[in-house]
Structure formats: C-alpha cells, structure tokens
Amino acid sequence: MSDEERRFLAAEIRYTTVRLDVLYRRQHKGDRTVLTRQKVERLESLLSALQGHPEALGA
C-alpha cells in the first residue's frame, strides 16, 4: 500500500469515526429512532471493514 493510500484510508477511518461519535451522542441524548440505529449499524460495519475485516460488510 502506498503512502497516499495509507493517508486516504486513515482519513476515511477518522471521518467515519467522527460520524459515529455524533450518532452515539444523539443516542445518548435519547434518540432511539430506527434511522439512527440503522446509520450506526452501517457505519460500524464500514469502520470494521476499513480496519481490515471486510466480512463485516456482509452482515
């Protein structure tokens, strides 16, 4: 993997983590909607795949 690819991957992981943090805060404040739960599940799967576990996307 090239340096550029590593930087891009690191940026994607940071961006996904920030988005997840926002959703976790919403849930902590009482947001129990199905849409928020689905977004969290999708982003958690994406983050897991970005971290080297591609089978997480199939779940």
Contacts in CASP RR format, 6 or more apart in sequence:
PFRMAT RR
TARGET T0000
AUTHOR 0000-0000-0000
METHOD contacts of the structure
MODEL  1
MSDEERRFLAAEIRYTTVRLDVLYRRQHKGDRTVLTRQKVERLESLLSAL
QGHPEALGA
1 9 0 8 1.000
9 50 0 8 1.000
12 50 0 8 1.000
13 47 0 8 1.000
13 50 0 8 1.000
13 51 0 8 1.000
16 43 0 8 1.000
16 46 0 8 1.000
16 47 0 8 1.000
16 50 0 8 1.000
17 47 0 8 1.000
19 43 0 8 1.000
20 40 0 8 1.000
20 43 0 8 1.000
20 44 0 8 1.000
20 47 0 8 1.000
23 36 0 8 1.000
23 39 0 8 1.000
23 40 0 8 1.000
23 43 0 8 1.000
24 40 0 8 1.000
26 36 0 8 1.000
27 36 0 8 1.000
27 37 0 8 1.000
27 40 0 8 1.000
44 56 0 8 1.000
45 56 0 8 1.000
45 57 0 8 1.000
45 58 0 8 1.000
45 59 0 8 1.000
46 56 0 8 1.000
46 57 0 8 1.000
48 56 0 8 1.000
49 56 0 8 1.000
49 57 0 8 1.000
END
